[in-house]
């Protein structure tokens, strides 16, 4: 008797709903979508230093194309999220209405494929804490929403901003998981004078992970997880460099005189390691068993969730349309290489953990 195929859940997969695409096409400053002479498809410009951007075909906005990708790679369920830059760029007066419209839009798209598609909501961060709290609570009205996606700048001053406490409180009360995703990376100057010769490699491979690491470290230092002990954050790209640097971060905290004098090294303080095992989830978008092993050792097998980062990182070969995406095959291979014949752990990472943490039907 043939064994049943494992349930594979992709929790790191993006889509730009049609209303969001319309919004970006209407803009003339970053972020925006434009089509230059000679280009066959429009290009998305989302970073201030970009000049050409990246092609954005219908795979970025078509729900049918998303499902085609899933079928091709044997993905059972996808949890869709808006990709950066989310709604951070909108004027305060427009943000709340836009968040409602776009969240309703992505929820409706997921309803077209019941049982296969779920989604994460986006908050009107530029409109302030009260508007965010209203949307956090309103998301309960939408059937396919299973959490919230957020960038590292939050309402503009970072995740450790005291004004965010209202938002964290509402998120904890509603029981949402927050998918934390980078956007700006590091300042362009850190990559050197020849960075332009290397495409997007340096900011994507190094800048994005460091942005996530710094953002979550600030949350540790400010005591966010002490104030909101049930808060659950899912970190993109296996937490950046956090699993590897957690020990160094904890050591630096313990040796910091300023923190000691401020009373932040009090008895009973929760360590970075404790928070990793109780408040932090990591996606498995790290492309090798080496990085995946660090993620498992930092947080545990039960806190690791599979993802692909689709539709970013498409094949670049001459027969790209026919090829399997490395963003899927490398992450799948990393799971297989790490766990070997231990199907229990493999299937937990590939799907069961997501089913439990995100309360998928």
C-alpha positions in Angstrom: 0.0 0.0 0.0 1.5 3.4 -1.0 2.2 5.8 1.8 0.2 9.0 1.8 2.1 12.1 0.6 3.0 14.5 3.4 1.0 17.7 3.8 3.3 20.5 2.7 2.4 24.0 4.0 4.1 27.1 2.5 4.0 29.9 5.1 6.4 32.2 3.3 4.7 33.0 0.0 3.7 36.4 -1.3 1.1 38.0 -3.5 0.2 41.5 -4.6 -3.6 41.6 -4.8 -4.9 43.6 -7.8 -5.9 46.6 -5.7 -2.4 46.8 -4.3 -0.9 46.6 -7.8 -3.2 49.5 -8.9 -2.0 51.5 -5.9 1.7 51.0 -6.8 1.0 51.7 -10.5 -0.6 55.0 -9.5 2.6 56.3 -7.8 5.5 58.2 -9.2 7.9 57.9 -6.1 9.3 54.8 -4.4 7.6 52.3 -4.1 6.0 52.1 -7.5 5.5 49.9 -10.6 6.5 51.2 -14.0 7.2 49.9 -17.5 10.1 51.4 -19.4 10.5 51.4 -23.1 11.9 48.1 -24.3 10.6 46.2 -21.2 8.2 43.3 -21.8 6.8 43.4 -18.3 6.5 46.2 -15.7 9.2 46.5 -13.0 8.7 47.0 -9.3 10.9 49.6 -7.6 10.7 49.2 -3.8 14.1 50.5 -2.5 15.3 54.1 -2.7 18.7 53.0 -4.2 17.1 51.0 -7.0 16.9 52.3 -10.6 15.7 49.3 -12.6 14.0 47.2 -10.0 12.7 43.7 -10.8 10.2 42.3 -13.3 6.8 41.8 -11.9 4.7 39.6 -14.1 1.2 38.1 -13.4 2.8 35.5 -11.1 3.0 38.3 -8.5 -0.8 39.0 -8.5 -2.6 36.1 -10.1 -4.2 33.6 -7.7 -4.4 31.0 -10.5 -0.7 31.3 -11.1 -0.1 30.8 -7.4 -2.1 27.6 -7.4 -0.3 26.4 -10.5 3.0 26.9 -8.7 1.6 24.9 -5.7 0.5 22.0 -7.9 3.8 21.9 -9.7 5.7 21.6 -6.4 3.2 19.4 -4.5 2.4 22.2 -2.0 -0.9 21.4 -0.2 -1.6 24.7 1.5 -0.2 28.2 1.1 -0.5 31.1 3.6 -0.3 34.2 1.5 1.1 37.5 2.6 1.5 40.9 1.0 5.2 41.4 0.2 7.3 44.4 1.2 6.8 47.4 1.2 3.3 46.5 2.6 1.5 49.8 3.5 4.3 51.6 5.4 4.6 54.3 2.7 1.0 55.6 2.8 0.0 58.9 4.3 -1.7 58.5 7.6 -5.0 59.7 6.2 -5.1 57.0 3.6 -3.6 54.0 5.4 -6.6 52.6 7.4 -9.0 52.5 4.4 -6.3 51.0 2.2 -5.6 48.3 4.8 -9.2 47.3 5.0 -9.6 47.2 1.2 -6.4 45.2 0.6 -7.1 42.7 3.5 -10.6 42.2 2.2 -9.1 41.7 -1.3 -6.6 39.0 -0.3 -9.2 37.2 1.9 -11.6 37.1 -1.0 -8.8 35.7 -3.3 -8.1 32.9 -0.8 -11.8 32.0 -0.6 -11.7 30.9 -4.2 -9.6 27.9 -3.1 -11.1 26.8 0.2 -8.8 24.6 2.2 -5.8 25.4 0.1 -5.3 29.1 0.6 -5.1 31.2 3.8 -3.6 34.6 4.3 -2.0 37.2 6.7 -3.4 40.6 7.2 -1.5 43.9 6.9 -1.8 46.8 9.3 -2.1 50.6 8.6 1.1 51.3 10.5 1.5 54.9 9.2 -1.9 55.8 10.7 -0.8 55.1 14.3 -1.5 52.7 17.1 -5.3 53.2 17.4 -5.8 52.5 13.7 -3.7 49.4 13.9 -5.5 48.1 16.9 -8.9 48.6 15.1 -7.6 46.5 12.2 -6.1 43.9 14.4 -9.6 43.3 15.9 -11.4 43.7 12.6 -9.3 40.9 11.0 -11.4 38.4 13.0 -14.2 39.1 10.6 -12.3 37.7 7.7 -12.5 33.9 7.3 -9.1 33.2 5.7 -6.9 35.4 7.8 -4.5 33.4 10.1 -2.1 36.1 11.3 -0.4 39.4 10.5 2.6 40.4 8.3 4.7 43.3 9.4 8.0 45.0 8.5 10.8 45.7 11.0 10.1 49.5 11.2 6.6 48.9 12.5 5.0 52.4 12.9 8.3 54.0 11.7 10.4 53.8 14.9 11.0 50.0 15.1 9.5 47.1 16.9 10.7 48.4 20.3 8.8 51.6 20.0 6.8 52.2 23.2 3.9 53.3 21.0 3.7 49.8 19.7 2.7 48.4 23.1 -1.0 49.0 22.3 -0.6 47.1 19.1 1.3 44.2 20.7 -1.3 44.0 23.4 -4.1 43.8 20.9 -2.2 41.2 18.9 -1.6 39.1 22.0 -5.2 39.4 23.0 -6.5 38.2 19.6 -3.9 35.4 19.5 -2.5 36.4 16.1 1.0 35.2 15.0 3.0 38.0 13.5 5.2 37.2 10.4 8.1 39.6 10.6 9.7 40.3 7.3 12.6 42.7 6.3 12.4 45.4 3.7 15.2 48.0 3.8 18.2 45.8 4.6 21.3 47.7 5.5 22.5 51.2 4.2 23.8 50.8 0.7 27.2 52.1 1.5 28.2 49.1 3.6 28.4 46.9 0.4 31.2 48.9 -1.2 31.8 50.8 -4.4 31.4 47.8 -6.6 28.1 46.7 -5.2 26.2 47.6 -8.4 28.1 44.9 -10.3 26.6 42.2 -8.1 22.9 42.5 -8.8 20.6 42.0 -5.7 22.9 39.4 -4.1 24.5 41.4 -1.3 21.3 43.2 0.0 19.1 40.0 -0.2 21.6 37.5 1.1 23.2 39.7 3.8 21.2 42.9 4.3 17.8 41.3 4.8 18.9 38.8 7.4 20.8 41.4 9.4 17.8 43.8 9.3 15.7 41.0 10.9 18.4 40.2 13.5 18.8 43.8 14.6 15.0 44.3 14.8 14.3 41.3 17.0 17.4 42.0 19.2 15.9 45.4 20.0 12.7 43.7 21.1 14.7 41.5 23.4 16.6 44.5 24.9 13.5 46.6 25.4 11.6 43.8 27.2 8.7 43.5 24.7 8.4 39.7 25.4 8.4 40.2 29.1 5.4 42.6 28.8 3.7 40.3 26.3 4.7 36.8 27.2 2.2 35.1 24.9 3.3 37.1 21.8 4.3 34.8 18.9 6.6 36.2 16.1 7.5 34.1 13.0 10.8 35.4 11.6 11.5 35.3 7.9 14.6 33.6 6.5 15.1 31.5 9.6 15.5 34.5 11.8 18.3 36.1 9.8 21.5 35.5 11.8 19.8 35.1 15.1 20.2 31.4 15.6 24.0 31.7 15.0 24.4 34.8 17.1 22.0 34.2 19.9 24.8 33.1 22.3 26.9 36.2 21.5 23.9 38.4 21.9 23.1 36.9 25.3 26.7 37.2 26.4 26.9 40.9 25.5 23.7 41.5 27.4 25.1 39.9 30.5 28.3 41.9 30.3 26.7 45.3 29.7 27.2 47.7 32.6 24.6 50.1 31.3 21.9 47.4 31.2 22.9 46.3 34.7 22.6 49.8 36.2 19.2 50.2 34.5 18.0 47.1 36.3 17.5 45.1 33.1 19.6 42.2 34.4 17.3 41.5 37.3 16.8 38.0 38.7 14.3 36.0 36.8 15.0 37.8 33.6 14.2 35.7 30.5 17.2 35.0 28.4 17.4 35.2 24.6 17.4 31.3 24.6 14.2 31.2 26.6 12.4 33.6 24.3 13.6 31.7 21.3 11.9 28.6 22.6 8.6 30.3 23.7 7.9 33.4 21.6 9.8 33.0 18.4 9.0 30.8 15.4 11.4 30.5 12.4 10.6 29.8 8.8 12.8 27.2 7.0 13.8 29.5 4.1 17.5 29.1 4.6 18.4 26.8 1.7 20.8 24.4 3.4 20.9 21.9 6.2 23.7 23.9 7.9 21.5 26.9 8.6 18.5 24.7 9.3 20.4 22.9 12.0 21.1 26.1 13.7 17.5 27.1 13.5 16.4 23.8 15.0 18.9 23.9 17.8 18.0 27.5 18.7 14.2 27.1 18.8 13.3 23.4 18.4 11.8 21.3 15.7 8.3 22.2 16.7 8.9 25.9 16.0 10.2 25.6 12.4 7.9 26.1 9.5 8.5 25.4 5.7 8.4 28.2 3.2 9.4 29.1 -0.4 9.4 32.9 -0.8 7.5 32.6 -4.0 7.2 34.5 -6.4 10.6 35.9 -5.7 13.8 34.0 -6.8 12.4 32.4 -10.0 14.5 30.2 -12.3 16.8 32.1 -14.6 17.6 29.3 -17.1 16.6 29.3 -20.8 13.7 27.0 -20.0 12.7 28.7 -16.8 9.0 28.0 -17.3 9.7 24.3 -17.2 12.1 24.3 -14.3 11.4 23.5 -10.7 12.1 26.5 -8.5 15.3 26.2 -6.4 13.6 28.2 -3.7 11.5 25.1 -3.2 13.9 22.3 -4.0 16.8 23.6 -1.9 14.6 24.2 1.1 13.0 20.7 0.7 16.4 19.2 0.4 17.7 21.0 3.5 14.8 19.4 5.5 15.6 15.9 4.0 19.3 16.2 4.6 18.9 17.3 8.2 16.4 14.8 9.3 17.2 11.8 7.1 14.8 9.0 7.8 13.1 10.7 10.7 9.8 11.3 8.9 8.2 12.5 12.1 10.4 15.6 12.2 10.4 16.2 8.5 6.7 16.2 8.3 6.4 18.4 11.3 8.5 21.1 9.6 7.0 20.6 6.2 3.4 21.0 7.3 2.2 19.9 10.7 3.8 22.8 12.7 2.1 25.3 10.4 -1.2 23.5 10.8 -1.0 23.8 14.5 0.5 27.3 15.0 -1.6 29.0 12.4 -4.8 27.0 13.2 -5.3 25.9 9.6 -8.5 23.8 8.9 
